[in-house]
Amino acid sequence: MTPRRLYGLVRWYLRELTGETAYERYLERHRRAHPGAPALPRREFERQRTDRGDEHPGARCC
């Protein structure tokens, strides 16, 4: 495996782990489900995501 490929895999894994890709996935789903409708700005998306996490903690420790 080349260093470049390894870097790409590590970067992908860390982005998935930290939830950084959640907004990108939201935009893709939004484009398919609501073509032409404006999507939430990233700040609003993150605010709603945080609020949902606070309301439904699930398996979180805190």
Buried (B, 14 or more C-beta within 10 A) or exposed (E): EEEEEEEEEEEEEEEEEEEEEBBEEBBEEBEEEEEEEEBBEEEEBBEEBEEEEEEEEEEEEE
